[in-house]
Amino acid sequence: MFSYSKFGIYLYSLNLKWIFFLGKAFPFLAKPFQVYYSQNITPSFPNINRHSKYLSTIGISVVLLKMAIKYGVSLSLLVIQIVLSLLFSSHHFAKADNEIGKSLITTTCNHTEFPDVCISTLESDPRSSSADLTNLSRIALELAITEANETKAEAFKLVNNASSYESWGIRLACYDGFNSSVYQLEESLQYFDQLKYNESNRIVDLFNGGLNYCINLGVVELSTRITFLRKFTTDIVAILHLLF
């Protein structure tokens, strides 16, 4: 009896973008896959488009086989599609595994929302020139923590230099809130060293979400630093996701 799981073992991280690319060449394949994907995958995993570049090997095998059965698509055509996707995916992973330094920085940062910020920040640290993806991710975390602590120091200076009691109260609230979030960001490095990349990623994402607190309070003196942190930590979330 045919086993989905055994068939899935032969498929290695099928990349969806190549499925849709090949679907353009074979329109009759594209529509049923897109329909099945939107009706059966997205509802079950609402964050899959945001958080996952690749579907699981077994999962995609089941999808393709059910499509063949449900829509009467030739299994031989699906096999061709799978083989071509494997070739592209294998090339992608082999290239990523061999990259270090500037080439890896460029490749990695191209997956982020603010690649210019990502590239310039990582290249500012000499350790990045010989780092693999894991070490590059750790360097990015360290740089973010350093910038966050410098911003915290600036926030403290603003408290001491307040010209009125009202201004002092606002700046103190900003400092207290930011200080707490920096402590949490530092914890992300501990989880990273424990290989808990998903938890490290979650904490960075939370830190990013609270960065507008001081701006909303009206502490505009920190706007430049906070804007940088917001962009760079957004990029770090994308980079960390490449590890899990």
BALOFI-31440 format. One record per residue: residue number from 0; residue in three letters; chain; x, y, z of N, C-alpha, C in turn. Coordinates in Angstrom, 1 decimal. Each point is the difference from the previous one (the first is absolute). Example, Ala and Ser with C-alpha at 12.3 -4.5 7.8 and 13.67 -1.06 7.14 Angstrom:
! BALOFI-31440
   resi   resn   chain     n_c1     n_c2     n_c3    ca_c1    ca_c2    ca_c3     c_c1     c_c2     c_c3
      0    ALA       A     13.2     -5.7      7.8     -0.9      1.2      0.0      0.9      1.2      0.0
      1    SER       A     -0.4      1.1     -0.7      0.9      1.1      0.0     -0.8      1.1      0.8
***
This chain:
! BALOFI-31440
   resi   resn   chain     n_c1     n_c2     n_c3    ca_c1    ca_c2    ca_c3     c_c1     c_c2     c_c3
      0    MET       A      0.8     -1.2      0.0     -0.8      1.2      0.0      0.9      1.2      0.0
      1    PHE       A     -0.4      1.0     -0.8      0.8      1.2     -0.2      0.0      0.9      1.3
      2    SER       A      1.1      0.4      0.5      0.1      0.8      1.2      0.4      1.5     -0.3
      3    TYR       A     -0.9      0.9      0.4      0.3      1.4     -0.2      1.4      0.4      0.7
      4    SER       A      0.2     -0.6      1.2      1.2      0.4      0.8      1.3     -0.5     -0.8
      5    LYS       A     -0.1     -1.3     -0.5      1.2     -0.5     -0.7      0.2      0.8     -1.3
      6    PHE       A     -1.0      0.4     -0.7      0.2      0.8     -1.2      0.6      1.4      0.4
      7    GLY       A     -0.5      0.5      1.2      0.5      1.3      0.4      1.5      0.0      0.3
      8    ILE       A      0.5     -1.1      0.4      1.5      0.0      0.3      0.8      0.3     -1.2
      9    TYR       A     -0.5     -0.3     -1.2      0.8      0.3     -1.2     -0.1      1.5     -0.4
     10    LEU       A     -0.8      0.7      0.6     -0.2      1.4     -0.3      0.7      0.9      1.0
     11    TYR       A      0.8      0.9     -0.5      0.9      0.8      0.9     -0.4      1.4      0.0
     12    SER       A     -0.7      0.5      1.0     -0.4      1.4      0.1     -0.4      0.6     -1.3
     13    LEU       A     -1.1     -0.4     -0.4     -0.5      0.5     -1.3     -0.3      1.5      0.1
     14    ASN       A      0.5      0.8     -0.9     -0.1      1.5      0.0     -1.2      0.4     -0.8
     15    LEU       A     -1.0      0.7      0.7     -1.3      0.3     -0.6      0.2      0.9     -1.2
     16    LYS       A      1.0      0.9      0.1      0.1      1.0     -1.1      0.3     -0.7     -1.4
     17    TRP       A      0.7     -1.2      0.1      0.2     -0.7     -1.3     -1.2     -0.7     -0.5
     18    ILE       A     -0.9     -0.4      1.0     -1.2     -0.6     -0.5     -0.9      1.0     -0.7
     19    PHE       A      0.0      1.3      0.5     -0.8      1.0     -0.7      0.7      0.4     -1.3
     20    PHE       A      1.3      0.0      0.0      0.8      0.4     -1.2     -0.3     -1.0     -1.1
     21    LEU       A      0.0     -1.3      0.4     -0.3     -1.1     -1.0     -1.5      0.0     -0.4
     22    GLY       A     -0.8      0.5      1.0     -1.4      0.1     -0.3     -0.3      0.9     -1.1
     23    LYS       A      0.8      1.1     -0.2     -0.2      0.9     -1.1      0.2     -0.7     -1.3
     24    ALA       A      0.9     -0.9      0.0      0.3     -0.7     -1.3     -1.1     -1.1     -0.2
     25    PHE       A     -0.6     -0.4      1.1     -1.1     -1.0     -0.1     -1.2      0.5      0.7
     26    PRO       A     -0.7      0.9     -0.6     -1.2      0.7      0.7     -1.0     -1.0      0.7
     27    PHE       A     -0.2     -1.2     -0.7     -0.9     -0.9      0.6      0.4     -0.6      1.3
     28    LEU       A      1.4      0.1      0.3      0.5     -0.5      1.3     -0.1      1.1      1.0
     29    ALA       A      0.2      1.2     -0.4      0.1      1.2      0.9     -1.3      0.2      0.8
     30    LYS       A     -1.2      0.0     -0.7     -1.2      0.3      0.6     -0.4     -1.0      1.1
     31    PRO       A      0.0     -1.3     -0.3     -0.4     -1.0      1.1      0.9      0.1      1.2
     32    PHE       A      1.3      0.2     -0.2      0.9      0.1      1.1     -0.3      1.2      0.9
     33    GLN       A     -0.2      1.2     -0.7     -0.3      1.2      0.7     -1.3     -0.1      0.8
     34    VAL       A     -1.0     -0.7     -0.6     -1.3     -0.2      0.6      0.1     -0.9      1.2
     35    TYR       A      0.8     -1.1     -0.2      0.1     -0.9      1.1      0.8      0.6      1.1
     36    TYR       A      1.1      0.7     -0.3      0.8      0.7      1.0     -0.8      1.0      0.8
     37    SER       A     -0.8      0.8     -0.6     -0.8      1.0      0.7     -1.1     -0.6      0.8
     38    GLN       A     -0.6     -1.1     -0.4     -1.1     -0.6      0.7      0.4     -1.0      1.1
     39    ASN       A      1.2     -0.6     -0.2      0.4     -1.1      0.9      1.2      0.3      0.9
     40    ILE       A      0.9      0.9     -0.5      1.2      0.2      0.8     -0.1      1.3      0.8
     41    THR       A     -0.4      1.1     -0.7      0.0      1.3      0.7     -1.0      0.1      1.1
     42    PRO       A     -1.2     -0.6     -0.1     -0.9      0.0      1.2      0.5     -0.7      1.2
     43    SER       A      0.8     -1.1     -0.2      0.5     -0.7      1.1      1.2      0.6      0.6
     44    PHE       A      0.8      0.7     -0.8      1.2      0.7      0.4     -0.1      1.4     -0.4
     45    PRO       A     -0.7      0.9      0.7     -0.2      1.4     -0.5      1.2      0.8     -0.1
     46    ASN       A      1.1     -0.4      0.7      1.2      0.8      0.0      1.1     -0.6     -1.0
     47    ILE       A     -0.4     -1.0     -0.8      1.0     -0.6     -0.8      0.6      0.9     -1.0
     48    ASN       A     -0.8      0.9     -0.6      0.6      0.9     -1.0      1.0      1.0      0.6
     49    ARG       A     -0.2      0.3      1.3      0.9      1.0      0.6      1.3     -0.7      0.6
     50    HIS       A     -0.3     -1.2      0.5      1.1     -0.6      0.8      0.7     -1.2     -0.7
     51    SER       A     -0.4     -0.5     -1.1      0.6     -1.2     -0.5      0.2      0.1     -1.5
     52    LYS       A      1.3     -0.1     -0.4      0.3      0.1     -1.5     -0.2     -1.4     -0.6
     53    TYR       A      0.1     -1.1      0.7     -0.1     -1.3     -0.5     -1.1     -0.8      0.7
     54    LEU       A     -0.8     -0.7     -0.7     -0.9     -1.0      0.6      0.8     -1.2      0.5
     55    SER       A     -0.6     -0.8      0.9      0.7     -1.2      0.4      0.0     -1.0     -1.1
     56    THR       A      1.0     -0.8      0.0      0.2     -1.0     -1.1     -1.2     -0.9     -0.1
     57    ILE       A     -0.4     -0.6      1.1     -1.2     -1.0     -0.1     -1.3      0.8     -0.3
     58    GLY       A     -0.1      1.2      0.6     -1.2      0.8     -0.2     -0.2      0.3     -1.5
     59    ILE       A      1.0      0.4     -0.7     -0.1      0.4     -1.4     -0.3     -1.3     -0.8
     60    SER       A      0.6     -1.1      0.4     -0.2     -1.3     -0.7     -1.5     -0.3      0.0
     61    VAL       A     -0.6      0.1      1.2     -1.4     -0.3      0.1     -0.9      0.9     -0.8
     62    VAL       A      0.4      1.3      0.0     -0.8      1.0     -0.8      0.1     -0.4     -1.5
     63    LEU       A      1.2     -0.3     -0.5      0.1     -0.3     -1.4     -0.8     -1.2     -0.4
     64    LEU       A      0.1     -1.1      0.8     -0.7     -1.2     -0.3     -1.5      0.2      0.1
     65    LYS       A     -0.5      0.7      1.0     -1.4      0.2      0.0     -0.5      0.9     -1.1
     66    MET       A      0.9      0.9     -0.5     -0.4      0.8     -1.2     -0.2     -0.9     -1.2
     67    ALA       A      1.0     -0.9     -0.1      0.0     -0.9     -1.2     -1.3     -0.8      0.0
     68    ILE       A     -0.4     -0.5      1.2     -1.2     -0.8      0.1     -1.3      0.9     -0.2
     69    LYS       A      0.0      1.1      0.7     -1.2      0.9      0.0     -0.2      0.6     -1.4
     70    TYR       A      1.0      0.4     -0.6     -0.1      0.8     -1.3      0.3     -0.8     -1.2
     71    GLY       A      0.5     -1.2      0.2      0.3     -0.9     -1.2      1.2      0.5     -0.7
     72    VAL       A      0.9      0.7      0.7      1.2      0.5     -0.7      1.0     -1.2     -0.1
     73    SER       A      0.7     -0.1     -1.1      0.9     -1.1     -0.3      1.1      0.0      1.0
     74    LEU       A      0.2     -1.1      0.7      1.0     -0.2      1.0      1.4      0.2     -0.6
     75    SER       A      0.1     -0.4     -1.2      1.3      0.1     -0.7      0.4      1.5     -0.1
     76    LEU       A     -0.9      0.9     -0.3      0.3      1.4      0.0      0.3      0.5      1.3
     77    LEU       A     -0.7     -0.4      1.1      0.4      0.4      1.3      1.4     -0.5      0.4
     78    VAL       A      0.4     -1.2     -0.4      1.3     -0.5      0.3      1.1      0.9     -0.7
     79    ILE       A     -0.3      0.4     -1.2      0.9      0.9     -0.7      0.2      1.3      0.8
     80    GLN       A     -1.2      0.5      0.4      0.0      1.3      0.8      0.9     -0.2      1.3
     81    ILE       A     -0.2     -1.1      0.6      0.7     -0.3      1.3      1.5     -0.1     -0.3
     82    VAL       A      0.4     -0.7     -1.0      1.4     -0.2     -0.3      0.7      1.4     -0.3
     83    LEU       A     -0.7      0.8     -0.8      0.6      1.3     -0.3      0.1      0.9      1.2
     84    SER       A     -1.0     -0.1      0.9      0.0      0.8      1.2      1.1     -0.5      0.9
     85    LEU       A      0.3     -1.3      0.0      1.1     -0.6      0.8      1.3      0.6     -0.4
     86    LEU       A      0.2      0.0     -1.3      1.2      0.5     -0.6      0.3      1.5      0.4
     87    PHE       A     -1.0      0.8     -0.1      0.1      1.4      0.4      0.2      0.1      1.5
     88    SER       A     -0.7     -0.8      0.8      0.1      0.1      1.5      1.4     -0.5      0.4
     89    SER       A      0.5     -1.1     -0.6      1.3     -0.5      0.4      1.1      1.0     -0.3
     90    HIS       A     -0.2      0.7     -1.1      1.0      1.0     -0.4      0.0      1.1      1.0
     91    HIS       A     -1.2      0.4      0.4     -0.1      1.1      1.0      0.6     -0.3      1.3
     92    PHE       A     -0.3     -1.2      0.6      0.6     -0.4      1.3      1.5     -0.2     -0.1
     93    ALA       A      0.5     -0.6     -1.1      1.4     -0.2     -0.1      0.8      1.3     -0.1
     94    LYS       A     -0.6      0.9     -0.7      0.6      1.4     -0.1      0.0      0.7      1.4
     95    ALA       A     -1.1     -0.1      0.7     -0.1      0.7      1.3      1.0     -0.7      1.0
     96    ASP       A      0.1     -1.3     -0.1      0.9     -0.7      1.0      1.5      0.4     -0.2
     97    ASN       A      0.3      0.3     -1.3      1.4      0.3     -0.3      0.4      1.5      0.2
     98    GLU       A     -1.0      0.8      0.1      0.2      1.5      0.1      0.5      0.4      1.3
     99    ILE       A      0.9      1.0      0.0      0.4      0.7      1.3      0.3      1.4     -0.4
    100    GLY       A      0.2      0.8      1.0      0.5      1.4     -0.2     -1.0      0.9     -0.8
    101    LYS       A      0.6      0.8     -0.9     -0.8      1.0     -0.7     -1.1     -0.6     -0.9
    102    SER       A      0.3     -1.1     -0.6     -0.9     -0.7     -0.9     -1.2     -0.5      0.9
    103    LEU       A      0.2     -0.6      1.1     -1.0     -0.4      0.9     -0.8      1.1      0.5
    104    ILE       A      0.6      1.1      0.4     -0.7      1.2      0.5     -1.0      0.5     -1.0
    105    THR       A      0.5      0.1     -1.3     -0.9      0.5     -1.1     -1.2     -1.0     -0.2
    106    THR       A      0.3     -1.3      0.0     -1.0     -1.0     -0.2     -1.1      0.0      1.1
    107    THR       A      0.6      0.1      1.2     -0.9      0.0      1.2     -0.9      1.2      0.1
    108    CYS       A      0.7      1.2     -0.2     -0.8      1.2      0.1     -1.0      0.2     -1.1
    109    ASN       A      0.2     -0.7     -1.1     -1.0      0.1     -1.1     -1.3     -0.6      0.4
    110    HIS       A      0.0     -0.8      1.1     -1.3     -0.6      0.6     -0.7      1.0      1.0
    111    THR       A      0.6      1.1      0.2     -0.5      0.9      1.0     -0.8      1.2     -0.6
    112    GLU       A     -0.7      0.7      0.9     -0.8      1.1     -0.5      0.8      1.3     -0.3
    113    PHE       A      1.1      0.1      0.8      0.9      1.2     -0.2      1.4     -0.5     -0.3
    114    PRO       A      0.3     -0.5     -1.2      1.3     -0.6     -0.3      1.2      1.0      0.1
    115    ASP       A     -0.3      1.2     -0.3      1.1      1.0      0.1      0.5      0.2      1.4
    116    VAL       A     -1.0      0.1      1.0      0.3      0.1      1.4      0.7     -1.3      0.5
    117    CYS       A     -0.5     -1.1     -0.5      0.6     -1.3      0.4      1.4     -0.2     -0.5
    118    ILE       A      0.3      0.3     -1.2      1.3     -0.1     -0.6      1.0      0.9      0.7
    119    SER       A     -0.3      1.3      0.1      0.9      1.0      0.5      0.3     -0.3      1.5
    120    THR       A     -1.0     -0.5      0.7      0.2     -0.2      1.4      0.9     -1.2      0.3
    121    LEU       A     -0.3     -1.1     -0.8      0.8     -1.2      0.2      1.4      0.2     -0.5
    122    GLU       A      0.2      0.7     -1.1      1.3      0.2     -0.5      0.9      0.9      0.9
    123    SER       A     -0.7      0.8      0.9      0.8      0.8      0.9      0.7     -0.8      1.1
    124    ASP       A     -0.4     -1.2      0.1      0.7     -0.9      1.0      1.0     -0.9     -0.8
    125    PRO       A      1.3      0.1      0.3      1.0     -0.8     -0.7     -0.2     -1.5      0.1
    126    ARG       A     -0.7     -0.5      1.1     -0.2     -1.4      0.1     -0.9     -0.6     -1.1
    127    SER       A     -0.8      0.8     -0.5     -1.0     -0.4     -1.1      0.8     -0.5     -1.2
    128    SER       A      1.2      0.4     -0.2      0.7     -0.4     -1.3      0.3     -1.5      0.0
    129    SER       A      0.0     -0.6      1.1      0.3     -1.5      0.0     -1.1     -0.8      0.7
    130    ALA       A     -1.1      0.6      0.1     -1.1     -0.7      0.7     -0.9     -0.8     -0.9
    131    ASP       A     -0.5     -1.2      0.5     -1.0     -0.7     -0.7     -1.4      0.5      0.5
    132    LEU       A     -1.1     -0.6     -0.5     -1.3      0.6      0.3     -0.3      0.1      1.5
    133    THR       A      0.4     -1.1      0.7     -0.3      0.0      1.5      0.8      1.1      0.7
    134    ASN       A      1.3      0.1     -0.3      0.8      1.0      0.7     -0.4      1.4     -0.5
    135    LEU       A     -0.5      0.1     -1.2     -0.4      1.3     -0.5     -1.3      0.5      0.7
    136    SER       A     -0.8     -1.0      0.3     -1.3      0.3      0.7      0.3      0.5      1.4
    137    ARG       A      1.0     -0.7      0.7      0.4      0.4      1.3      0.6      1.4      0.0
    138    ILE       A      0.8      0.3     -1.0      0.6      1.3     -0.1     -1.0      1.1     -0.1
    139    ALA       A     -1.1     -0.3     -0.8     -1.1      0.9     -0.2     -0.7      0.3      1.4
    140    LEU       A     -0.2     -1.1      0.7     -0.6      0.2      1.3      0.9      0.9      1.0
    141    GLU       A      1.3     -0.3      0.0      0.9      0.8      0.8      0.0      1.4     -0.4
    142    LEU       A      0.0      0.3     -1.3      0.0      1.4     -0.5     -1.3      0.7      0.5
    143    ALA       A     -1.1     -0.7     -0.1     -1.3      0.6      0.4      0.0      0.3      1.5
    144    ILE       A      0.5     -0.9      0.8      0.1      0.2      1.4      0.9      1.1      0.4
    145    THR       A      1.1      0.1     -0.7      0.9      1.2      0.2     -0.7      1.3     -0.3
    146    GLU       A     -0.7      0.1     -1.2     -0.7      1.2     -0.3     -1.1      0.3      1.0
    147    ALA       A     -0.7     -1.0      0.4     -1.1      0.2      1.0      0.6      0.5      1.3
    148    ASN       A      1.1     -0.5      0.5      0.6      0.5      1.2      0.5      1.4     -0.2
    149    GLU       A      0.5      0.4     -1.1      0.4      1.4     -0.3     -1.2      0.9      0.0
    150    THR       A     -1.1     -0.5     -0.6     -1.2      0.8      0.0     -0.5      0.2      1.4
    151    LYS       A      0.1     -1.1      0.8     -0.5      0.1      1.4      0.9      1.1      0.8
    152    ALA       A      1.3      0.0     -0.3      0.8      1.0      0.6     -0.4      1.4     -0.3
    153    GLU       A     -0.3      0.2     -1.3     -0.5      1.3     -0.5     -1.3      0.4      0.7
    154    ALA       A     -0.9     -1.0      0.2     -1.3      0.2      0.7      0.3      0.5      1.4
    155    PHE       A      1.0     -0.6      0.6      0.3      0.4      1.4      0.5      1.4      0.1
    156    LYS       A      0.9      0.4     -1.0      0.5      1.3      0.0     -1.2      1.0     -0.2
    157    LEU       A     -0.9     -0.3     -0.8     -1.2      0.9     -0.2     -0.8      0.2      1.3
    158    VAL       A      0.0     -1.1      0.8     -0.7      0.2      1.3      0.7      1.0      0.9
    159    ASN       A      1.3     -0.2      0.0      0.8      0.9      0.9      0.0      1.5     -0.5
    160    ASN       A     -0.2      0.1     -1.3      0.1      1.4     -0.6     -1.4      0.6     -0.2
    161    ALA       A     -1.0     -0.6      0.6     -1.4      0.5     -0.2     -0.1      1.5      0.5
    162    SER       A     -0.7      0.8     -0.7     -0.1      1.4      0.4     -1.2      0.3      0.8
    163    SER       A     -0.9     -1.0      0.2     -1.2      0.3      0.8     -0.4     -1.4      0.6
    164    TYR       A     -0.9      0.2      1.0     -0.5     -1.3      0.7     -0.8     -0.8     -1.0
    165    GLU       A     -0.8      0.6     -0.8     -0.8     -0.8     -1.0      0.9     -0.7     -1.0
    166    SER       A      1.0      0.7     -0.5      0.9     -0.6     -0.9      0.8     -1.2      0.7
    167    TRP       A      0.4      0.3      1.2      0.7     -1.1      0.8     -0.9     -1.2      0.1
    168    GLY       A     -1.2      0.1      0.3     -0.9     -1.1      0.2     -0.2     -0.8     -1.3
    169    ILE       A     -0.1      0.7     -1.1     -0.2     -0.7     -1.3      1.3     -0.7     -0.3
    170    ARG       A      1.1      0.6      0.1      1.3     -0.6     -0.3      0.3     -1.2      0.9
    171    LEU       A     -0.4      0.1      1.3      0.2     -1.1      0.9     -0.8     -1.2     -0.4
    172    ALA       A     -1.3      0.2     -0.4     -0.8     -1.0     -0.4      0.6     -0.7     -1.3
    173    CYS       A      0.5      0.8     -0.9      0.6     -0.5     -1.2      1.2     -0.9      0.4
    174    TYR       A      0.9      0.5      0.9      1.2     -0.7      0.4     -0.4     -1.4      0.7
    175    ASP       A     -1.0      0.1      0.9     -0.3     -1.2      0.7     -0.6     -1.1     -0.9
    176    GLY       A     -0.8      0.4     -0.9     -0.6     -0.9     -1.0      1.1     -0.6     -0.9
    177    PHE       A      0.9      0.9     -0.5      1.0     -0.5     -0.9      1.0     -0.9      0.7
    178    ASN       A      0.3      0.3      1.3      1.0     -0.8      0.7     -0.5     -1.4      0.2
    179    SER       A     -1.3     -0.2      0.2     -0.6     -1.3      0.2      0.0     -0.8     -1.3
    180    SER       A     -0.2      0.7     -1.1      0.0     -0.7     -1.3      1.4     -0.4     -0.4
    181    VAL       A      1.0      0.8      0.4      1.4     -0.3     -0.3      0.4     -1.3      0.7
    182    TYR       A     -0.4     -0.1      1.3      0.3     -1.2      0.8     -0.6     -1.2     -0.7
    183    GLN       A     -1.2      0.1     -0.6     -0.6     -1.1     -0.7      0.8     -0.4     -1.2
    184    LEU       A      0.4      1.1     -0.7      0.8     -0.2     -1.3      1.3     -0.8      0.4
    185    GLU       A      0.6      0.3      1.1      1.2     -0.7      0.4     -0.2     -1.5      0.2
    186    GLU       A     -1.2     -0.2      0.5     -0.4     -1.4      0.2     -0.1     -0.8     -1.3
    187    SER       A     -0.2      0.6     -1.1     -0.1     -0.6     -1.3      1.3     -0.7     -0.3
    188    LEU       A      1.1      0.6      0.4      1.3     -0.5     -0.3      0.3     -1.3      0.8
    189    GLN       A     -0.6      0.0      1.2      0.1     -1.3      0.8     -0.7     -1.1     -0.6
    190    TYR       A     -1.2      0.2     -0.5     -0.8     -1.0     -0.7      0.8     -0.4     -1.3
    191    PHE       A      0.6      1.0     -0.7      0.7     -0.4     -1.2      1.1     -0.9      0.3
    192    ASP       A      0.8      0.2      1.1      1.1     -0.9      0.3     -0.4     -1.3      0.5
    193    GLN       A     -1.3     -0.1      0.4     -0.6     -1.3      0.3     -0.6     -0.7     -1.2
    194    LEU       A      0.2      0.6     -1.2     -0.5     -0.5     -1.3     -1.5      0.1      0.0
    195    LYS       A     -0.6      0.8      0.8     -1.5      0.2      0.0     -0.3      1.2     -0.9
    196    TYR       A      0.3     -0.1     -1.3     -0.1      1.1     -0.9     -1.4      0.6     -0.1
    197    ASN       A     -1.0     -0.9      0.0     -1.4      0.5     -0.1     -0.4      0.9      1.2
    198    GLU       A      0.5     -0.4      1.2     -0.3      0.9      1.2      0.8      1.3     -0.1
    199    SER       A      1.3     -0.1     -0.4      0.7      1.2     -0.2     -0.6      0.9     -1.0
    200    ASN       A     -0.5     -0.6     -1.1     -0.8      0.8     -1.0     -1.2      0.7      0.5
    201    ARG       A     -0.7     -0.8      0.9     -1.3      0.6      0.6      0.3      1.2      0.9
    202    ILE       A      1.1     -0.1      0.7      0.4      1.1      0.9      0.4      1.3     -0.8
    203    VAL       A      0.7     -0.2     -1.0      0.4      1.1     -0.9     -1.2      0.7     -0.6
    204    ASP       A     -0.9     -0.9     -0.4     -1.3      0.5     -0.6     -0.8      0.9      1.0
    205    LEU       A      0.0     -0.5      1.3     -0.7      0.8      1.0      0.7      1.3      0.3
    206    PHE       A      1.3      0.0      0.0      0.8      1.2      0.2     -0.3      1.0     -1.1
    207    ASN       A      0.0     -0.5     -1.2     -0.3      0.8     -1.2     -1.4      0.7      0.2
    208    GLY       A     -1.0     -0.8      0.4     -1.3      0.5      0.1     -0.2      1.1      1.0
    209    GLY       A      0.9      0.1      1.0     -0.2      1.0      1.1      0.9      1.2     -0.2
    210    LEU       A      0.7      0.1     -1.2      1.0      1.1     -0.2     -0.6      1.4     -0.1
    211    ASN       A     -1.3      0.0     -0.4     -0.6      1.4     -0.1     -0.5      0.6      1.3
    212    TYR       A      0.3     -0.7      1.1     -0.5      0.5      1.3      0.5      1.4      0.3
    213    CYS       A      1.3      0.2     -0.1      0.6      1.3      0.3     -0.5      1.1     -1.0
    214    ILE       A     -0.1     -0.4     -1.3     -0.4      0.9     -1.0     -1.5      0.5      0.3
    215    ASN       A     -0.8     -1.0      0.4     -1.4      0.3      0.3     -0.1      0.9      1.2
    216    LEU       A      1.0      0.0      0.9      0.0      0.8      1.2      0.5      1.4     -0.4
    217    GLY       A      0.5      0.2     -1.2      0.5      1.3     -0.4      1.5      0.2      0.2
    218    VAL       A      0.7     -1.0      0.3      1.5      0.1      0.1      0.6     -0.1     -1.3
    219    VAL       A     -0.1      1.1     -0.8      0.5      0.0     -1.4      1.5     -0.1     -0.1
    220    GLU       A      0.7      0.4      1.0      1.5      0.0      0.0      0.5     -1.4     -0.3
    221    LEU       A     -0.8     -1.1      0.2      0.5     -1.3     -0.2     -0.5     -0.6     -1.3
    222    SER       A     -0.7      0.8     -0.8     -0.6     -0.5     -1.2      0.9     -0.6     -1.0
    223    THR       A      1.2      0.6     -0.2      1.0     -0.6     -1.0      0.5     -1.3      0.5
    224    ARG       A      0.3     -0.2      1.2      0.5     -1.2      0.5     -1.1     -1.1      0.0
    225    ILE       A     -1.2      0.4      0.4     -1.0     -1.0      0.1     -0.5     -0.4     -1.4
    226    THR       A      0.1      0.9     -1.0     -0.4     -0.4     -1.4      1.0     -1.0     -0.5
    227    PHE       A      1.3      0.2      0.3      1.0     -1.0     -0.4     -0.2     -1.3      0.7
    228    LEU       A     -0.3      0.0      1.3     -0.2     -1.3      0.7     -1.2     -0.7     -0.5
    229    ARG       A     -1.1      0.8     -0.4     -1.2     -0.7     -0.5      0.3     -0.7     -1.3
    230    LYS       A      0.8      0.7     -0.9      0.3     -0.6     -1.3      0.9     -1.2      0.2
    231    PHE       A      1.1      0.2      0.8      1.0     -1.1      0.1     -0.6     -1.2      0.7
    232    THR       A     -0.8      0.2      1.1     -0.6     -1.2      0.7     -1.1     -0.7     -0.9
    233    THR       A     -0.6      0.8     -0.9     -0.9     -0.6     -1.0      0.8     -1.0     -0.9
    234    ASP       A      1.2      0.5     -0.4      0.8     -0.9     -0.8      0.5     -1.2      0.8
    235    ILE       A      0.3      0.2      1.3      0.5     -1.1      0.8     -1.0     -1.1      0.1
    236    VAL       A     -1.3      0.4      0.1     -1.1     -1.0      0.1      0.1     -0.9     -1.2
    237    ALA       A      0.2      0.7     -1.2      0.0     -0.8     -1.3      1.2     -0.9      0.0
    238    ILE       A      1.2      0.5      0.5      1.2     -0.7     -0.1     -0.1     -1.2      1.0
    239    LEU       A     -0.4      0.2      1.2     -0.2     -1.1      0.9     -0.9     -1.1     -0.5
    240    HIS       A     -1.0      0.4     -0.7     -0.9     -1.0     -0.6      0.6     -1.0     -0.9
    241    LEU       A      1.1      0.4     -0.6      0.8     -0.8     -1.0      0.6     -1.2      0.8
    242    LEU       A      0.1      0.1      1.3      0.7     -1.1      0.8     -1.0     -1.1      0.4
    243    PHE       A     -1.3      0.2     -0.1     -0.9     -1.0      0.4     -1.2     -0.2     -0.9
***
